[in-house]
Amino acid sequence: MRLLTPVLLAFVLALVLAASASAAVTKYTFGNVTFSDGTTGIIYAGVKVTNRSTLTACNYHSTSGASLGYYADAFASDDPALVEQFCLDNFDERNT
C-alpha cells in the first residue's frame, strides 16, 4: 500500500497538470495552518474548473516539508478562504 500512495499522488498531480492546458487552474499555498490533529503545516492546493467538472486537490505538508498526504474531490471556489477551509475540513480524509 505504501508504494501505491506515491503512485496515486503522482496520478492526481498529473491530472491537474495535464488538464491545465484546457482548464482554468488556480493554485494556492496556505502556510502556518493548524490541522485537526493539532500539528501545524502547509497546504498546497489546486482548483481546476472545466466545462464538465471541478476538482480541488489538497497536498498537506509538515513545516519541515514532509508530506502528510493529499485529498482531492469535486469542489471549486475562487475564494482562497473557502479553498483553505475545504482542505482543512478534509484533512482527516486524506490519503497518506
Secondary structure, 3 states (H helix, E strand, C coil): CCCHHHHHHHHHHHHHHHHCCCCEEEEEEEEEEECCCCCEEEEEEEEEECCCCEEEEEEEEECCCCEEEEEEECCCCCCHHHHHHHHHHCHHHCEC
